[in-house]
Amino acid sequence: MENKKATWIWYPGDFEVWLGNKCNNRRTERGAMFPPFWKQDSHWPTVVFTTTVELAEDESVKLKTEGLYSIFVDGQMLHLYKATIPKGKHTVSIKVWNQVSPPALYLSGTHLKSDSTWKATFEDKIWIDENGVAHGSGVYVPVGFWNFDNPDNPPSQFQLNRMELRPVKKEEYNEQGQQLDGILYDFGREVFGSLKLIGLESGTAYIYYGESREEALDKEHCETLDTISSFDLDRKTRDNKTRIYHLDSKAFRYVYIERFFETWYDDVAVDLEYAPFDLSESGTFRCSDDELNRIWDVSAYTLDLTTREFFIDGIKRDRWTWSGDAIQSYLMNYYLRFDTACVRRTIRQLRGKDPVTAHVNTIMDYTFYWFKSILDYYHYTGDADFVSEIYTRMKTLMDFCLARTNADGMAYGLPGDWIFVDWVDFPMHKRGALCFEQILFWKALQTMAQCAVLLRDRQEEKTDSYAKDAEKYDEMAEKLKRKVRETFWSDDTHALLHAIEDGMMNEQVTRFPNMFAIIYDFATEQERSDILQHVLLNDDVPHITTPYMRFYELEALCQMNCHNQVLKEVKSYWGGMLREGATTFWEKYNPAEKGTQHLAMYGRPYGKSLCHAWGASPLYLLGHYFLGVNPLSAGYETYEVRPVRGGLQWMEGDVPTPFGRIHVRVDAEHICVKSHGGKGRLVWENQSVDIPPNEEIIVDTNQTKI
């Protein structure tokens, strides 16, 4: 069906690749550029856009492009900027060239408009159809688009929304012993945006930023700084009437501006950058525990700050897209803002282009998470078109993975690979065939099989391509699962062992493979019970000290019905950061550390990210396992509400879905649920009732439905 409005279109994935390069290369450390250390692809410089249209009368169209262009009707070039397409059935093709940013097209007529029905090719003469089959001619791929429906707002000019904030406090410093002579500004909590010096007249200003007070006041070691002079002022000031100087966007809570006699300005402010969202369609959570409410609020603010053009890791240091960070952000997002466009952009950006020459972010486990993120996306949204779009690149990435396995079919690190797992405070070898990696690899193969089945079943014209893929990947997954179980499971330890190194078993027991065996339904019921008692509840097994893997550990405990313990852990761990003064959640938190030890990481006094996306996991845990809202079939066509109070007197909240929010309220006596669509089922203890759309149900948990 034809879209009502025209939109800018481009070759699918190219805008995300280009924008990702622009964003990932903005990182600086003490003024020096710090580029990412993985392969960065580029957009195709020449793209042909095409569509077929049947017009009842001649139609004039207006078009804009990002790049030089030519327009063809039935193979004949037109020479007018304002083109007229004659009545009848025609093939319209527009070729656009742009080396700087992705070739993009905006075309608007009465009936002919650039929209999602157009196709595109980058002129390689080998096109890939929707089944992943290569052809010498004839098939274009669907174009990419992202709500750029204003002809004067092309994709290359995209920027986030902005809102001005002023400091909540300022402190004068004149301490000769500390070599401090200036003003420290406190914005009250973490922000990301452009600092503005208002009324700046002349001189040189030295500016030091910090996520902490200590960092901003430590001129020698703070990781982000700026220097501006009167020359910069004359050359770059954007508003000469009010003399407001805008600096490049950075992350901070505190700003220290060193005072020099020739420097004068009136005030400072920040243009906070943020991705827009609809509060009326967002997730919410409130309960009888005030500290838990604050944890949810700070988690939401943490995720909002790290939700930008893409889901990034942290706002101060990396500001990069990392697949391991992103898959957790996606899950939290499904329970907070349901920003599905940002999920798609990030998945495309992380994948990049063929040929595949390295793992995603160079990290083996991050490649495996990338596969699973696509099935998660479909599970929450029901968007099979995206799975169809990305499937060819799933196959080529999986081919790369399969080529890097040993004789037993297990994935292992080769030169250039990074085996990450987690930042750990205890000795752990990361070489050989790690059990942890095999479970993630198994899940990736299983994901490939499930996506192939999905695409097989939705074909209008049946082919055996997807069916063969489904059978192949399913067999590989089952074979790998058998091999992993017979290799790594130990009846003596009641757990999965760590790794095969140089042909020998490393019998170390860690939480990582064992908790994923629960989360991914890899272990049997008896093994799950054994893992719970002998690993997850065993203090002799080294503890996890990052929010990153705490996410999965607490999810495994929720799946084993340990909700009361999970709430205690959340209050202890995330509440511990709040008690240390956190306004956003951190990259890592070790309760045993004291004072400024909490700021250090990577051997640097302020190396730790104090606003890190993976710190926001209570959003997912509380929405999924306590409010208990979970889609049973894609896009919440069917869903379940299985609330667990976990010792709370009461709780209530909203979970966003494709058809609106699901509202849940639970106390000691009643459960109230209201939904706007889908076929739902409320489950508590051994009872259940249907949830009709657009109707509130109230259940007396001691009796029956009211």
HUZI-V886553 format. One record per residue. RES is the residue in one small letter. PSI is psi in degrees with one decimal (999 if undefined). OMEGA is omega in radians with two decimals (NA if undefined). Layout:
RES/PSI/OMEGA, RES/PSI/OMEGA
This chain:
m/138.1/-3.09, e/133.8/3.06, n/147.7/-3.14, k/-29.2/-3.12, k/147.4/3.02, a/157.1/3.09, t/156.4/3.00, w/138.1/3.12, i/156.4/-3.13, w/174.2/3.11, y/131.5/-3.01, p/130.5/3.12, g/-19.9/-3.05, d/-39.5/3.11, f/-41.6/-3.14, e/-39.3/3.10, v/-47.1/-3.13, w/-47.8/-3.12, l/-36.3/3.10, g/-41.5/3.08, n/-42.3/3.14, k/-42.8/-3.11, c/-44.9/-3.06, n/-20.1/-3.13, n/14.2/3.09, r/-7.1/-3.11, r/136.8/3.05, t/155.4/2.98, e/115.1/-3.10, r/44.2/3.04, g/-11.8/-3.12, a/140.2/3.08, m/140.6/3.13, f/89.6/-3.06, p/157.6/3.07, p/158.9/-3.05, f/26.1/3.04, w/167.6/-3.11, k/132.5/3.08, q/118.7/3.14, d/171.3/3.10, s/160.8/3.09, h/160.5/3.04, w/128.3/-3.07, p/-23.4/3.14, t/125.0/-3.11, v/139.4/3.04, v/126.6/3.07, f/138.5/-3.09, t/152.1/3.04, t/162.9/3.04, t/133.5/-3.07, v/146.3/3.04, e/117.4/-3.03, l/139.0/3.12, a/-18.0/3.13, e/165.3/3.10, d/142.9/-3.11, e/128.0/3.03, s/137.6/3.13, v/148.8/3.02, k/139.6/-3.13, l/151.1/2.99, k/148.0/3.10, t/155.7/2.91, e/91.8/-3.07, g/172.2/3.05, l/150.1/-3.02, y/162.4/2.91, s/146.3/-3.14, i/136.8/-3.10, f/138.7/3.00, v/117.3/-3.09, d/39.0/3.08, g/-6.9/-3.13, q/130.3/-3.09, m/136.8/2.98, l/151.9/-3.03, h/14.3/-3.09, l/141.0/3.05, y/-44.5/3.06, k/99.5/-2.99, a/148.9/3.01, t/124.7/3.11, i/121.0/-3.09, p/157.2/3.13, k/158.5/-3.08, g/-175.2/-3.13, k/127.4/-3.06, h/154.7/2.94, t/120.3/3.14, v/127.4/3.12, s/137.8/3.12, i/120.9/3.14, k/128.4/-3.10, v/134.6/3.08, w/132.1/3.10, n/113.8/-3.13, q/-21.9/-2.98, v/-45.0/3.12, s/166.0/-3.05, p/131.0/3.02, p/127.2/-3.08, a/153.9/-3.04, l/137.7/2.97, y/117.6/-3.12, l/131.4/-3.08, s/123.8/3.00, g/-172.0/-3.14, t/-44.4/-3.13, h/-31.3/-3.10, l/118.4/-3.11, k/148.5/3.00, s/122.7/-3.10, d/-167.9/-3.02, s/-8.9/-3.13, t/-12.6/3.14, w/161.1/3.07, k/164.7/-3.12, a/152.4/3.00, t/153.4/3.10, f/22.1/2.99, e/33.3/3.08, d/-5.8/3.11, k/2.1/3.02, i/101.4/-3.04, w/150.3/-3.10, i/126.1/3.14, d/-177.8/-3.05, e/-12.8/3.09, n/4.9/3.14, g/15.4/-3.09, v/131.8/-3.13, a/139.7/3.12, h/151.6/3.08, g/-20.1/3.14, s/159.9/2.82, g/-18.2/-3.05, v/126.1/3.04, y/158.3/3.08, v/154.6/3.07, p/144.8/-3.12, v/166.3/2.99, g/146.4/3.05, f/159.6/-3.05, w/61.6/3.00, n/31.3/2.98, f/83.2/-3.03, d/12.6/3.10, n/119.8/-3.10, p/-22.4/3.14, d/5.7/3.12, n/74.1/-3.08, p/162.2/-3.09, p/-38.4/-3.06, s/-14.1/-3.12, q/9.9/-3.08, f/137.5/2.97, q/156.7/3.14, l/163.7/3.04, n/158.1/-3.13, r/148.1/3.11, m/130.7/-3.08, e/135.3/3.04, l/145.4/3.08, r/157.0/3.08, p/150.4/3.07, v/-13.0/-3.08, k/148.3/2.99, k/146.3/-3.10, e/130.8/3.09, e/135.7/3.09, y/135.0/3.00, n/73.6/-3.03, e/101.0/-3.08, q/-38.0/-3.14, g/-33.9/3.11, q/0.7/-3.10, q/41.8/3.12, l/125.8/3.04, d/93.2/-3.07, g/-159.7/-3.08, i/132.8/3.06, l/123.5/3.11, y/135.3/3.13, d/119.6/3.12, f/6.2/2.99, g/-32.9/3.07, r/173.8/-3.11, e/140.7/3.03, v/160.1/3.00, f/119.2/3.14, g/-167.7/-3.07, s/118.8/3.06, l/138.9/3.13, k/129.0/2.97, l/118.3/-3.02, i/129.0/3.13, g/23.0/3.14, l/127.3/-3.06, e/-52.4/-3.01, s/174.9/3.05, g/-167.9/-3.13, t/134.1/3.12, a/131.3/3.06, y/122.9/-3.00, i/129.8/-3.11, y/128.6/-3.07, y/154.0/3.07, g/141.4/2.93, e/-19.5/3.08, s/159.6/3.06, r/-43.5/-3.09, e/-40.7/-3.11, e/-45.2/-3.10, a/-31.7/-3.11, l/-6.0/-3.14, d/88.9/-3.02, k/-27.5/-3.07, e/-25.3/-2.99, h/-8.8/3.12, c/144.9/-2.94, e/-9.0/-3.13, t/129.5/-3.12, l/165.3/3.08, d/151.3/2.97, t/128.7/3.08, i/148.0/-3.12, s/174.1/3.11, s/-29.1/3.07, f/-45.9/3.09, d/-39.8/-3.11, l/-46.7/-3.13, d/-33.6/-3.01, r/-32.1/-2.92, k/-10.1/-3.08, t/131.2/-3.06, r/-22.7/-3.09, d/94.6/-3.05, n/-19.9/-3.12, k/-45.6/-3.11, t/-4.0/3.10, r/55.2/3.08, i/124.1/3.14, y/121.9/-3.14, h/125.0/3.09, l/164.0/3.10, d/147.9/-3.06, s/139.0/3.13, k/172.3/3.09, a/139.0/-3.13, f/166.6/2.82, r/-38.8/-3.09, y/145.7/3.03, v/125.3/3.06, y/122.7/3.11, i/116.5/-3.09, e/139.3/-3.05, r/130.0/2.97, f/149.3/-2.98, f/-27.9/-3.08, e/-1.5/-3.10, t/131.7/-3.13, w/132.4/3.05, y/162.1/-3.06, d/-46.0/-2.98, d/173.3/3.05, v/156.2/3.05, a/174.5/3.07, v/136.0/2.95, d/97.0/3.14, l/128.8/3.08, e/138.9/3.13, y/150.3/3.02, a/129.6/-3.08, p/148.8/3.05, f/160.3/-3.13, d/108.8/-3.10, l/-32.3/-3.11, s/-13.8/3.12, e/11.3/-3.05, s/164.3/3.05, g/153.0/3.10, t/162.5/3.04, f/132.7/2.99, r/149.0/-3.12, c/-176.2/-3.09, s/-6.4/-3.10, d/110.9/-3.08, d/-37.0/3.13, e/-40.4/3.11, l/-36.4/3.07, n/-42.4/3.13, r/-38.2/3.09, i/-43.2/3.12, w/-43.9/-3.12, d/-44.7/-3.13, v/-35.3/3.05, s/-44.5/-3.13, a/-42.7/3.14, y/-38.1/3.09, t/-47.5/-3.13, l/-38.9/3.12, d/-40.2/3.14, l/-31.4/-3.11, t/2.1/3.00, t/105.1/-3.05, r/-135.5/3.02, e/-33.7/3.06, f/174.1/2.97, f/112.7/-3.11, i/171.9/-3.07, d/-62.9/-3.12, g/157.0/-2.99, i/-20.0/-3.10, k/-53.0/-2.91, r/-73.6/-3.04, d/-58.4/-3.01, r/33.3/-3.12, w/162.5/3.00, t/116.4/3.08, w/132.8/-3.04, s/-38.5/3.14, g/-38.4/3.06, d/-42.7/-3.01, a/-40.9/-3.08, i/-32.7/3.06, q/-39.7/3.10, s/-40.1/3.11, y/-47.6/-3.08, l/-42.8/3.06, m/-41.7/-3.13, n/-36.3/3.14, y/-19.7/3.13, y/1.3/3.13, l/-70.3/-3.05, r/-20.2/-3.08, f/45.3/3.11, d/85.1/-3.04, t/-27.6/3.11, a/-39.1/3.12, c/-33.4/3.06, v/-48.9/-3.13, r/-43.9/-3.14, r/-43.8/-3.08, t/-40.9/3.11, i/-44.9/3.13, r/-44.8/-3.09, q/-43.1/-3.14, l/-37.4/-3.08, r/-40.1/-3.12, g/-145.4/-3.00, k/164.5/2.98, d/156.0/0.01, p/154.8/3.11, v/126.0/3.14, t/-4.7/-3.14, a/162.1/3.05, h/159.3/3.07, v/126.0/-3.04, n/16.1/-3.07, t/6.1/-3.03, i/124.7/-3.09, m/-50.1/-3.10, d/-30.0/3.14, y/-31.4/3.02, t/-45.5/-3.11, f/-38.0/3.07, y/-36.2/-3.12, w/-43.7/3.11, f/-49.8/-3.07, k/-31.9/-3.11, s/-28.6/-3.13, i/-42.1/3.10, l/-36.9/3.04, d/-44.7/-3.14, y/-47.2/3.13, y/-39.4/-3.13, h/-42.4/-3.08, y/-26.5/-3.01, t/-27.7/-3.04, g/14.1/-3.07, d/87.0/-3.14, a/-23.7/3.12, d/-38.6/3.13, f/-39.6/3.09, v/-42.6/3.12, s/-41.5/3.14, e/-42.7/-2.97, i/-9.0/-2.96, y/-40.5/3.14, t/-39.6/3.13, r/-24.1/2.98, m/-44.2/-3.10, k/-43.8/-3.11, t/-33.3/3.07, l/-38.5/3.09, m/-36.4/3.06, d/-41.4/3.09, f/-44.8/-3.13, c/-43.1/-3.10, l/-28.2/3.12, a/-6.9/-3.08, r/40.3/3.10, t/160.0/3.12, n/-172.2/-3.07, a/-23.1/3.11, d/4.8/-3.13, g/15.0/-3.12, m/145.7/3.10, a/138.0/3.09, y/161.1/-3.05, g/131.3/3.03, l/167.0/3.14, p/131.4/-3.09, g/-15.3/3.12, d/145.5/3.03, w/119.6/3.04, i/104.9/-2.98, f/-62.6/-3.05, v/-70.5/-3.11, d/161.1/2.89, w/123.1/-3.07, v/150.8/3.12, d/11.3/-3.13, f/156.9/-3.14, p/129.0/3.08, m/119.3/3.11, h/141.1/3.10, k/50.7/3.09, r/165.9/-3.08, g/-156.8/3.13, a/99.7/-3.13, l/136.4/3.09, c/-41.3/3.11, f/-47.7/-3.12, e/-35.1/-3.12, q/-36.9/3.12, i/-40.5/3.06, l/-39.2/3.11, f/-43.8/3.08, w/-42.9/-3.14, k/-35.4/3.10, a/-42.8/3.09, l/-41.9/3.10, q/-39.5/3.09, t/-43.6/3.11, m/-43.6/-3.14, a/-43.0/-3.11, q/-37.8/3.10, c/-37.6/3.09, a/-41.1/3.09, v/-44.3/3.12, l/-49.1/-3.09, l/-31.6/3.05, r/-44.3/-3.03, d/-20.9/-3.10, r/2.7/3.14, q/136.8/3.01, e/-42.1/3.06, e/111.0/-3.02, k/132.5/2.96, t/167.4/-3.12, d/5.5/-3.10, s/-53.5/-3.13, y/-37.0/3.14, a/-41.5/3.11, k/-41.0/3.10, d/-45.9/-3.11, a/-44.5/-3.14, e/-43.4/-3.11, k/-50.1/-3.08, y/-33.7/3.10, d/-42.1/3.10, e/-42.0/3.12, m/-42.6/-3.12, a/-45.4/-3.12, e/-38.8/3.12, k/-43.9/3.13, l/-40.7/-3.13, k/-44.6/3.12, r/-43.3/-3.10, k/-41.1/-3.14, v/-42.6/-3.10, r/-44.8/-3.10, e/-22.5/-3.11, t/-44.2/-2.91, f/-21.2/-3.11, w/132.8/-3.13, s/118.8/3.07, d/-25.1/-3.13, d/-42.7/-3.12, t/-8.3/-3.08, h/41.1/-3.05, a/165.9/2.99, l/133.1/3.14, l/173.4/-2.86, h/-57.4/-2.94, a/160.3/2.92, i/117.8/-3.13, e/120.9/3.13, d/40.8/3.10, g/-0.9/-3.11, m/149.7/3.13, m/125.9/2.93, n/109.6/-2.98, e/13.5/3.07, q/140.1/3.07, v/121.3/3.05, t/166.7/-3.12, r/-25.5/-2.91, f/-60.1/-3.11, p/-30.5/-3.05, n/-40.6/3.12, m/-31.7/3.07, f/-27.7/3.05, a/-30.6/3.06, i/-50.9/-3.05, i/-43.2/-3.05, y/7.5/3.11, d/40.9/3.12, f/-35.0/-3.06, a/155.6/3.03, t/170.2/3.13, e/-42.7/3.13, q/-40.8/3.11, e/-37.9/3.09, r/-43.9/3.12, s/-41.7/3.11, d/-44.0/-3.14, i/-41.2/3.13, l/-49.6/-3.05, q/-38.7/-2.98, h/-10.4/3.14, v/-64.2/-3.00, l/-33.3/3.13, l/14.6/-3.07, n/110.5/-3.11, d/-13.2/3.10, d/-18.4/3.07, v/127.8/-3.04, p/137.2/-3.06, h/156.3/3.10, i/135.5/-3.09, t/14.5/3.05, t/142.9/3.00, p/-26.4/-3.12, y/-57.4/-3.11, m/-17.2/2.97, r/-35.2/3.07, f/-52.7/-3.07, y/-36.7/3.12, e/-45.4/-3.13, l/-31.3/3.04, e/-42.5/3.10, a/-40.5/3.11, l/-37.8/3.06, c/-41.9/3.13, q/-23.4/3.09, m/18.8/3.03, n/34.5/3.11, c/47.8/-3.03, h/-40.1/-3.14, n/-41.8/3.13, q/-38.0/3.14, v/-43.7/3.11, l/-39.9/3.09, k/-41.3/3.13, e/-42.7/3.14, v/-45.5/-3.13, k/-35.7/3.14, s/-46.7/-3.02, y/-56.9/-3.13, w/-36.2/3.04, g/-32.2/3.08, g/-39.9/3.08, m/-40.4/3.11, l/-40.4/-3.14, r/-19.6/3.04, e/1.9/3.09, g/11.5/-3.10, a/137.1/2.99, t/-11.8/2.94, t/164.5/-3.05, f/151.3/-2.84, w/167.1/3.06, e/-33.7/-3.09, k/145.0/3.10, y/121.0/3.06, n/109.1/-3.09, p/-20.7/-3.12, a/-18.5/-3.14, e/156.4/-3.10, k/148.0/2.99, g/-129.2/-3.06, t/-8.3/3.02, q/-29.3/-3.13, h/-15.6/-3.09, l/-16.9/-2.98, a/148.0/3.02, m/155.8/3.13, y/25.8/3.14, g/13.7/-3.14, r/141.9/-3.04, p/-23.7/-3.14, y/33.1/-3.06, g/-19.4/-3.08, k/138.4/3.04, s/123.3/-3.13, l/4.7/2.97, c/94.3/-2.99, h/130.2/-3.00, a/-40.6/-3.05, w/-4.3/3.04, g/-7.2/-3.02, a/18.2/-3.01, s/-22.3/3.05, p/-25.6/3.08, l/-47.6/-3.13, y/-45.8/-3.08, l/-44.7/-3.10, l/-37.7/3.14, g/-42.3/-3.04, h/-42.2/-2.97, y/-15.3/3.12, f/-57.4/2.92, l/-30.5/2.96, g/27.1/-3.09, v/126.7/-3.07, n/129.1/3.06, p/134.8/3.06, l/-31.1/3.01, s/164.2/-2.93, a/136.2/3.06, g/23.9/3.13, y/24.1/3.03, e/-41.0/2.89, t/147.0/-3.10, y/169.0/-3.11, e/142.5/2.95, v/113.1/-3.08, r/75.6/-3.02, p/144.5/3.06, v/120.0/-3.09, r/-27.6/3.09, g/31.8/-3.14, g/-7.9/3.09, l/146.2/3.07, q/-41.1/3.09, w/160.5/3.03, m/153.2/3.03, e/157.2/3.14, g/177.4/3.14, d/143.2/3.05, v/122.6/-3.14, p/143.7/3.13, t/173.1/3.11, p/-23.3/-3.10, f/10.1/-3.12, g/-171.6/-3.06, r/147.9/2.96, i/121.9/-3.12, h/133.8/-3.13, v/132.9/2.99, r/133.7/-3.08, v/133.8/2.94, d/-166.6/-3.04, a/-19.2/-3.03, e/-24.3/-3.02, h/152.4/2.94, i/127.0/3.12, c/129.4/3.13, v/135.4/3.01, k/133.5/-3.10, s/157.5/-3.12, h/9.6/3.13, g/178.2/-3.12, g/170.0/3.12, k/105.6/-3.00, g/164.7/3.11, r/121.8/3.05, l/127.4/-3.09, v/129.9/3.02, w/138.3/-3.07, e/-120.3/-3.14, n/22.3/-3.08, q/160.6/3.09, s/152.6/3.05, v/155.2/3.09, d/151.6/3.07, i/99.2/3.12, p/146.1/3.09, p/145.8/3.08, n/30.9/3.10, e/133.9/3.10, e/130.6/3.04, i/141.1/3.10, i/125.6/-3.10, v/128.9/2.95, d/108.7/-3.02, t/-14.3/3.08, n/-13.7/-3.11, q/-107.8/-3.04, t/-178.2/3.10, k/137.9/3.10, i/999/NA
